[in-house]
């Protein structure tokens, strides 16, 4: 059986805008989970303890400010990813999709170094990254950045599959 999952075709600029929105909304979800951490199921608290690490970061930023920072980071990372591996037009080519996702993970993981080098995100550095690195070193913060990038890409895949199904 051949997988046939064409994606809604968007231009690179539309994809960057979509990335901006998706990344910002995921930041809002993280904040809601952070603010209600004690009410989350134990399995989430055990598997995703980094959500609690965001406490001091979210205390220093409004909901909008934190979401816009995350959205900016996502929107500026995506063109780098696309310049190396353009976004898949169809999920049929599993090898290409895997290469795209691997590149997304690596570039998202490495983007944290750009964020640190520019010193544009001092509160993020002083709070969230500091805690991650205390518990697992730089590799841990890179891993979290890479996974965040994958979460955004998978969300975009879902949106574009649904968009293609709706707009036939």
C-alpha positions in Angstrom: 0.0 0.0 0.0 1.4 3.3 -1.0 1.1 6.3 1.3 -0.6 9.2 -0.5 -0.6 12.3 1.7 -0.2 15.4 -0.4 0.2 18.6 1.5 -1.4 22.0 0.9 1.1 23.9 -1.1 2.2 27.2 0.5 5.0 29.5 -0.6 8.1 29.8 1.6 6.9 33.1 3.0 3.5 31.6 3.9 5.3 28.7 5.5 7.4 31.1 7.6 4.2 32.9 8.7 2.6 29.6 9.6 5.7 28.6 11.5 5.5 31.9 13.4 1.9 31.2 14.4 2.4 27.6 15.3 5.5 28.2 17.4 3.8 31.1 19.2 0.7 29.0 20.0 2.9 26.1 21.3 4.5 28.6 23.6 1.1 29.5 24.9 0.3 25.8 25.5 3.6 25.4 27.4 2.8 28.4 29.5 -0.7 27.0 30.4 0.9 23.7 31.2 3.6 25.5 33.3 1.0 27.5 35.2 -1.0 24.3 36.0 2.0 22.0 36.4 0.8 20.5 39.7 -2.5 19.5 38.1 -0.9 17.7 35.2 -0.9 13.9 35.3 2.1 12.4 37.1 3.4 10.8 33.8 3.7 14.2 32.2 5.4 15.7 35.2 7.9 12.8 35.2 8.5 12.8 31.4 8.4 16.5 30.8 9.9 18.1 33.9 11.4 20.9 31.8 7.9 22.5 31.7 8.5 23.5 35.3 11.9 25.0 34.4 10.0 27.7 32.5 8.6 29.1 35.7 11.0 32.0 36.1 11.0 32.7 32.4 7.3 33.0 32.2 7.2 35.1 35.4 9.4 37.7 33.6 7.4 37.8 30.4 3.8 38.5 29.6 1.9 35.8 27.7 2.2 37.8 24.5 5.9 38.7 24.9 6.9 35.0 25.5 4.8 33.8 22.6 6.2 36.5 20.3 9.8 35.6 21.3 9.1 31.9 20.6 7.4 32.8 17.3 10.3 34.9 16.2 12.8 32.1 16.9 10.6 29.6 15.0 10.1 32.0 12.0 13.9 32.8 11.8 14.9 29.1 12.1 12.6 27.8 9.3 14.3 29.7 6.4 17.6 28.1 7.4 16.0 24.7 7.4 14.3 25.3 4.0 17.6 26.5 2.4 19.1 23.1 3.2 16.1 20.9 2.8 12.9 22.4 1.2 9.7 21.6 3.0 8.2 18.3 1.6 5.3 18.8 -0.9 4.0 15.3 -0.2 4.7 12.7 2.5 5.0 9.9 -0.1 8.8 10.1 -0.1 9.5 8.9 3.4 13.3 9.1 2.9 13.0 12.8 2.0 10.7 13.5 4.9 13.1 11.8 7.3 16.0 13.8 5.9 13.9 17.0 6.3 13.1 16.1 9.9 16.7 15.2 10.8 17.8 18.5 9.4 15.1 20.3 11.2 16.2 18.7 14.5 19.9 19.5 13.9 19.3 23.1 12.8 16.8 23.7 15.7 19.3 22.2 18.1 22.2 24.4 16.8 20.0 27.5 16.7 20.4 27.8 20.4 24.0 28.7 19.9 23.0 31.6 17.6 20.5 32.7 20.3 23.3 32.7 22.9 25.9 34.3 20.7 23.6 37.3 19.8 22.6 37.8 23.5 19.1 38.7 22.3 17.4 36.4 24.8 19.1 37.1 28.2 16.1 36.1 30.3 15.8 32.8 28.4 19.5 32.2 29.0 19.4 33.1 32.7 16.4 31.0 33.5 15.4 28.1 31.2 18.7 27.3 29.5 20.6 27.7 32.8 18.4 25.1 34.5 18.6 22.7 31.5 22.3 22.9 31.4 22.7 22.4 35.2 20.8 19.2 34.8 22.3 17.8 31.6 24.8 20.2 30.0 24.6 21.9 26.7 23.6 18.7 25.0 20.3 18.7 27.0 19.4 22.2 25.9 20.3 21.3 22.3 18.1 18.2 22.5 15.1 20.3 23.8 15.6 22.9 21.0 15.7 20.1 18.5 12.6 18.4 19.8 10.8 21.7 19.8 11.6 22.1 16.2 10.2 18.7 15.4 7.0 19.4 17.3 6.5 22.5 15.2 7.2 20.6 11.9 4.8 17.8 12.8 2.1 20.3 13.7 2.7 22.0 10.3 2.4 18.6 8.6 -1.0 18.0 10.3 -2.2 21.5 9.4 -1.2 21.1 5.7 -2.7 17.6 5.4 -6.0 18.9 6.9 -5.8 22.0 4.7 -5.3 19.8 1.6 -8.3 17.6 2.6 -10.5 20.6 3.1 -9.4 22.5 0.0 -9.8 19.9 -2.7 
